Amino acid sequence: MSLYRFRVMIDDASEAFRDIEIRRDQTFLDFHHAIKAAFGFKGEEMASFYVSDEEWGKGAEIPLADMGFGEDGHAPALMADTQIGDHIRGKSQRYVYAYDFLNMWMFLCECIHTGKPAKEQTYPTVVLSVGTPPSEHSRMDPILLPGEEEEDNLREEAEEIYDADEDMGFGEEDAEEGDEFGQGDEFPEEHY
């Protein structure tokens, strides 16, 4: 049984990467979970692997879930049903891994070593970790997911609006003469 070591690089300014070892008989679903864990991604977003060439072109798709038919009219093999070894064509096999199709996280996975698995080791496993990866949510629109700075700005805006309402002449003396909207019990007769 063979073992593959993939260098998995995230397409991000952080240039973080992880080396992940995985056995030939393990599935792309195992690889999917290993990549997410290695980069600290915890969501359950859609994902796909693509068998790649030397220029990182996307070839055959290996999706997480069945989304219909593939480009050639046939349903692609799913991650859970496809072993890593099924798509190894050479010692430097490459895959492109796409995670979260809204925020489009792209990972480049290149086989950099082959060997035999250690008897007592559980696979897949991270054997090298370089750089701090971005947060999974760092590409989301700040309006949809405010960070601390955006929350502070929203809080300040709300306080300014509240303070402006207090300065609009609806003080205590006006409150005695009318309801909470500054109105008396009856409209003056000229309004009828």
N, C-alpha and C positions, 0 to 999 in steps of 0.2 A: 504494500500500500504506500503510495507516494504522499509527500507533504509539500505544499507550496507556500512560499513566503511572498506576500504581495505588499508592495509599497503603495499605500493609499494616500493620495494627496488631494486636499480640498481646494477647489478653485476659488480662492479668497486671498485678500491682501495679507492675511496672517501667515500664509505659506506653511501652515501646520501640516504635518503628515504622521502617519502611523504605519508601522510594519506589522502585518497580521499574518500569522501562520494558520493554515487550514488544510485539513486532509482532503485528498482527492475524492473520497466517497461522501463528503459532506455537501449539503445543498447550498444553492445561492440564497435561500432563506436564512441559513446559518450565517452566511457571509454578510447579508443585509443587517441582521441583528448585531453582528460583531462590529461592523462599521459604525452603526448608530451609537453603540455603547462606547466605542473608542473615541468618538468625537463629542460625546455628551449630549447627543440628540435623543430626546425622550418621546417625541410625538409619534403619532400613528398615521403618518401621511403616506400617500401612494408613492411607489418607487419602481424603478426598472433598472436592470443591468442591460448593457449592450455589448455584444462581442465586438472588439475593436481591432483595428489594424495598427500599423506602425505610426500613422499620422493621427491617431485617436479618432478616426472616423467611426461612426456608429453603424454596426452591422445588425445581426439578428438580435431581437429584443427578448429579454427574459423578465416579464413583469411580475410584480408582487401578486396581483389579482387579475382575473380574466376580465378584460375590458371590451371584449368582442373579438373580431378577427384582426389578424395582423395585416401588414401592408401587402403581403402576397396572397391574401384571401384565406389563409389557414390560421387557426388559433395558435398563438405561440405557447411554448412550454412554460409553465409557471415556475417561480423560484422554488417552491416547496417540492416540485417534481423533478428538478434538474440538478444533477450533481456537478460540482466544480470541474471534475475530470472530463465531463461530457463535452466541454468547449475548450480544452487545452490543446492548442495546435503547435506549440513550440515552447522553448524554455523562457521566452520573454513575452508570454501571452498578456494581452491587455484587455481590460474591460472599462467601460465608462458606466458609472453608477449615478443615476439621477434620483434625487430624493426631494419630495415636496414640490409638486409641479407648479404651485402658485409662486413660491419663493425661489424655485429652481436651484437647489444646491447640487452642484456637480462635483463628482469625485473621480479622479483618474487612478485606476488600479493596475499596477504593472507587476508581473511575476519577476522577482529579482533573485530567487533561489529555489532550488528543489532539494528534497532530501527525504529522510525517513522520520516518521513521528517518534517521539520519545514515549516509552511504555507508560510512564506514570503521568503524562501531561494530558490535560483536557484541552481540546481544540473546539473552535478557533480560539486563538490567544494573541494578545498584543505583545510583541517582543521588543518593540522600540517605539517611543513616543517623543516627537520633536515639535515644539511650538505650542502655543495656546490657541485652540480653535475658536472661531466666533461663536456667539450664542446662536442657538437654533432660531431664535426670534429676532435676531438683529436685522433681518431684511424686511420685517413686517412694517407696514405703514404705522407711524407713531400715533395717528388718530385712532387706529384700531387697538393698539397695544401701547398705551403711554408708559414711558419710562419715568424715572424720578424727576428729571428736569421738566418734562411735559406735565406731570402731575402737579408740580409746584406752580407752573405757569397757569394751569387751569384753576387751581386753588386761589391764586392771587386775583385772577379775573373775576371769580365768583365773589370774593370779598369786596372788590371794587364796585361791583354791581349792587351788592347789599348795602354798602356805605352810601352809594348814590341814592338809593331808595329812601334812606333815612333823611337825606338832605332835601327832599322834594316838598317840604312844607307840611308833611303829615306828622307833626309833632304831637305832644300830649294835649295842648289846648285844642287842636283840631279834632283829636280823637274824642273829646268830650262832646263835641257838637255833632258828630256823625258816626257812621259805622266804620269798619276797618278800611273802607275805600274812600273815606273822607266825605261821605254823602249823609245828609240828614234823613229823617224818616220819610219825608215827602219831597217831591219835586216842587220848586216854586211854580205858581200858577201860570206864569208866562210860557212855560214849557208844554202846556196842555194844548 
